[in-house]
Amino acid sequence: MTFALTGARVHVGDGLQEDLAVLVDGPTIAAIVPTAEIPADATRLELDRGILAAGFVDTQVNGGGGVLFNEAPTVAALRTIGEAHGRFGTTGFLPTVITDEIGVIDRAMRAVEAAIEQGVPGILGIHIEGPMLAPSRHGIHDPAQIKTAVPEVLELVCSLRAGRTLVTVAPEVVGPETIAKLARAGVIVAAGHTEATYEQMQAGFTAGVRGVTHLFNAMSQMINRAPGAVGAALDNQDVWCGVIVDGIHVHPATLRVAMRSRPVHRFMLVTDAMPPVGTEAASFQLQGRRIAVTGDRCVDANGTLAGSSLTMDAAVRNLIDLVGFAPAIALKLASATPAAFIGMADTRGTIAPARAADLVWLRDDLTIGATWIGGRQGQGRDAA
């Protein structure tokens, strides 16, 4: 059945356009037409103003709906996590498994394969954050599980049979040859949890590093005579940089300066979300540690940040309200740029003919009214 979504401004390119309708035919977008030209045989769905945008793509989702992927690497867990984030506009995501025993990472990868085969909505692949990280920048990751680029780990990272594989590594730990090997195998490589020098980061970019995981957090900082990982990332005009815009992980002024220094379309919003998303939980367990939750802040007993309870719609609003971006650009950084980063710009992330009908309707206050994944309507944030 073909239906037409109309009544809202449509996010097209870098702008918001009035008096357009988006025609959806099955799982894909059929066309964008003037409202006056909606076909007579199309079912018309009138939206109450607001914005119709491409669904959000989040490349770093550790959990949601009370579930942590590391603790429950199963298809059922992925379905729960996807449903929790779908209420906040996320229509595609990379479930993220952080540094853990090799067996846990293996089970997580097999669960992602099974979820994709079963058509679980929103699963685009996997993000393996670790275990090839710098011990000095482990953050909330268990330092006892950090490993170097041993053959067992590399073979596992390259073993996903469906969807995209993103791996976060410390470039100085794995070295350029390993980065190049992973890139040749089709793995998307990002730098993170790293003590790399400017020169080591540049060598990593040359070898195949395509992105930087949660810029500024858990990496060597930029100072006057040592640009570090942050300086290398900001100096590079091509790699994608993920940013957690919650007002906690990075100061808004720092983000403003950073995002003026290079093309804005090479930044992308990520949540680094943990189990509390979609719940009222005041704490959760992470590898045997209690993590306290206050608002979007998640910390262990030592005050170390442990991801967040941020949602993508909140990240969009924060980018507008705290950092000062226009709504159309903020929406792009939640959809088109992460889709491009994982090599899926030709199928999702923008409203255009033949793209997946992964859509989000935002009310005038930029909260979520409804989502569609593959043309099927899901729930908005106020749904039970």
Backbone hydrogen bonds, N-H to C=O, Kabsch-Sander energy under -0.5 kcal/mol:
donor,donor_aa,acceptor,acceptor_aa,energy
3,F,24,V,-2.1
4,A,43,T,-3.3
5,L,22,V,-2.5
6,T,4,A,-0.6
6,T,45,L,-2.2
9,R,50,G,-2.3
10,V,17,Q,-2.8
11,H,52,L,-2.8
12,V,10,V,-1.0
12,V,15,G,-1.8
15,G,12,V,-2.1
17,Q,10,V,-2.7
21,A,33,V,-3.0
22,V,5,L,-2.1
23,L,21,A,-0.6
23,L,31,A,-2.9
24,V,3,F,-3.1
24,V,22,V,-0.5
25,D,28,T,-2.5
26,G,1,M,-0.9
26,G,24,V,-0.5
28,T,25,D,-1.5
29,I,355,R,-2.8
30,A,23,L,-2.8
30,A,28,T,-0.5
31,A,23,L,-1.2
33,V,21,A,-2.4
35,T,19,D,-2.0
37,E,34,P,-2.4
38,I,35,T,-1.4
42,A,39,P,-1.5
43,T,2,T,-2.2
45,L,4,A,-3.4
45,L,43,T,-0.5
46,E,44,R,-0.6
47,L,6,T,-3.8
47,L,45,L,-0.6
49,R,47,L,-1.8
51,I,362,L,-2.7
52,L,9,R,-3.2
53,A,51,I,-0.6
53,A,360,V,-2.9
55,G,358,D,-2.7
56,F,89,G,-2.5
57,V,334,A,-2.7
58,D,56,F,-0.5
58,D,92,G,-2.2
59,T,57,V,-0.6
61,V,94,L,-1.5
62,N,273,A,-1.7
63,G,273,A,-1.1
64,G,67,V,-2.0
65,G,277,V,-3.5
66,G,275,P,-2.8
67,V,64,G,-1.5
69,F,62,N,-2.7
71,E,68,L,-0.6
72,A,68,L,-1.6
74,T,72,A,-2.3
78,L,74,T,-1.8
79,R,75,V,-2.3
80,T,76,A,-2.1
81,I,77,A,-2.8
82,G,78,L,-2.6
83,E,79,R,-2.3
84,A,80,T,-2.2
85,H,81,I,-2.2
86,G,82,G,-2.2
87,R,83,E,-1.1
88,F,85,H,-1.7
89,G,86,G,-1.6
90,T,85,H,-1.8
91,T,56,F,-2.0
91,T,89,G,-0.7
92,G,56,F,-1.6
93,F,122,G,-2.9
94,L,58,D,-2.2
96,T,61,V,-3.1
97,V,127,H,-2.3
98,I,96,T,-0.5
99,T,129,E,-1.0
104,V,101,E,-0.8
105,I,101,E,-1.7
106,D,102,I,-2.5
107,R,103,G,-2.4
108,A,104,V,-2.1
109,M,105,I,-2.2
110,R,106,D,-2.3
111,A,107,R,-2.1
112,V,108,A,-2.0
113,E,109,M,-2.2
114,A,110,R,-2.2
115,A,111,A,-2.5
116,I,112,V,-2.5
117,E,113,E,-2.3
118,Q,114,A,-2.2
119,G,115,A,-0.5
119,G,116,I,-1.0
120,V,115,A,-2.7
123,I,120,V,-1.3
124,L,93,F,-2.2
124,L,122,G,-0.5
125,G,93,F,-0.5
126,I,164,R,-2.8
127,H,95,P,-2.4
128,I,126,I,-0.5
128,I,166,L,-3.3
129,E,97,V,-2.1
129,E,127,H,-0.8
130,G,128,I,-1.1
130,G,168,T,-1.4
133,L,131,P,-2.0
134,A,193,H,-2.6
137,R,134,A,-2.0
138,H,135,P,-1.2
141,H,138,H,-2.4
145,Q,142,D,-1.8
146,I,143,P,-0.9
147,K,131,P,-2.0
150,V,148,T,-2.4
153,V,150,V,-0.7
154,L,150,V,-2.1
155,E,151,P,-2.7
156,L,152,E,-1.7
157,V,153,V,-2.6
158,C,154,L,-1.5
159,S,156,L,-2.1
164,R,124,L,-2.5
166,L,126,I,-2.7
166,L,164,R,-0.5
167,V,188,I,-2.7
168,T,128,I,-2.4
169,V,167,V,-0.5
169,V,190,A,-2.7
170,A,132,M,-2.4
173,V,170,A,-1.5
174,V,170,A,-1.9
175,G,171,P,-2.3
178,T,174,V,-0.5
179,I,175,G,-1.8
180,A,176,P,-2.7
181,K,177,E,-2.0
182,L,178,T,-2.6
183,A,179,I,-2.5
184,R,180,A,-2.4
185,A,181,K,-1.3
186,G,183,A,-1.6
187,V,182,L,-2.2
188,I,165,T,-3.0
189,V,187,V,-0.6
189,V,208,G,-0.5
190,A,167,V,-2.7
191,A,211,G,-2.5
192,G,169,V,-2.1
194,T,218,A,-1.3
201,M,197,T,-2.3
202,Q,198,Y,-2.4
203,A,199,E,-2.2
204,G,200,Q,-1.8
205,F,201,M,-2.6
206,T,202,Q,-2.3
207,A,203,A,-1.8
208,G,204,G,-1.4
209,V,204,G,-2.5
210,R,189,V,-3.0
211,G,189,V,-1.2
212,V,240,W,-2.1
213,T,191,A,-2.6
215,L,242,G,-3.0
217,N,214,H,-1.6
219,M,216,F,-0.6
220,S,194,T,-1.3
223,I,221,Q,-0.6
223,I,226,A,-1.9
226,A,223,I,-0.7
229,A,196,A,-0.5
230,V,220,S,-2.0
231,G,227,P,-2.5
232,A,228,G,-2.1
233,A,229,A,-2.3
234,L,230,V,-2.4
235,D,231,G,-2.0
236,N,232,A,-1.3
240,W,210,R,-2.5
241,C,266,R,-2.6
242,G,212,V,-2.6
242,G,240,W,-0.5
243,V,268,M,-2.3
245,V,243,V,-0.9
246,D,244,I,-1.4
255,L,251,H,-2.0
256,R,252,P,-2.5
257,V,253,A,-2.2
258,A,254,T,-2.5
259,M,255,L,-3.0
260,R,256,R,-0.8
260,R,257,V,-0.8
261,S,257,V,-0.5
261,S,258,A,-1.2
266,R,263,P,-1.8
267,F,264,V,-1.8
268,M,241,C,-2.1
269,L,333,L,-2.7
270,V,243,V,-1.9
272,D,60,Q,-1.5
273,A,60,Q,-1.0
274,M,308,S,-2.3
277,V,274,M,-1.7
279,T,276,P,-2.7
284,F,291,I,-1.7
286,L,289,R,-2.8
289,R,286,L,-1.6
291,I,284,F,-3.2
292,A,290,R,-0.6
292,A,299,V,-2.7
293,V,282,A,-2.7
294,T,297,R,-2.7
297,R,294,T,-2.2
298,C,307,G,-0.6
299,V,292,A,-2.1
300,D,304,T,-1.8
303,G,300,D,-1.9
306,A,298,C,-3.2
308,S,272,D,-1.7
309,S,296,D,-1.0
313,D,88,F,-0.8
315,A,311,T,-2.2
316,V,312,M,-2.2
317,R,313,D,-2.2
318,N,314,A,-2.7
319,L,315,A,-2.2
320,I,316,V,-1.5
321,D,317,R,-3.3
322,L,318,N,-2.8
323,V,318,N,-1.3
324,G,319,L,-0.5
325,F,319,L,-2.3
329,I,326,A,-0.5
330,A,326,A,-2.4
331,L,327,P,-2.6
332,K,328,A,-1.5
333,L,329,I,-2.1
334,A,330,A,-0.6
334,A,331,L,-0.9
335,S,331,L,-0.5
335,S,332,K,-1.1
337,T,332,K,-2.1
339,A,335,S,-1.8
340,A,336,A,-2.2
341,F,337,T,-2.3
342,I,338,P,-1.7
343,G,340,A,-1.7
344,M,339,A,-3.3
347,T,344,M,-1.7
348,R,344,M,-1.8
352,A,350,T,-0.9
354,A,29,I,-3.0
355,R,352,A,-1.9
356,A,347,T,-3.5
357,A,27,P,-3.0
358,D,356,A,-2.2
359,L,357,A,-0.8
359,L,372,W,-2.0
360,V,53,A,-2.8
361,W,370,A,-2.9
362,L,51,I,-3.3
362,L,360,V,-0.6
363,R,367,T,-2.7
366,L,363,R,-2.2
369,G,361,W,-3.1
370,A,361,W,-1.3
372,W,359,L,-2.6
373,I,376,R,-2.5
374,G,372,W,-0.5
375,G,357,A,-2.3
376,R,373,I,-1.6
377,Q,375,G,-0.5
378,G,371,T,-3.6
381,R,368,I,-0.9
383,A,380,G,-1.6
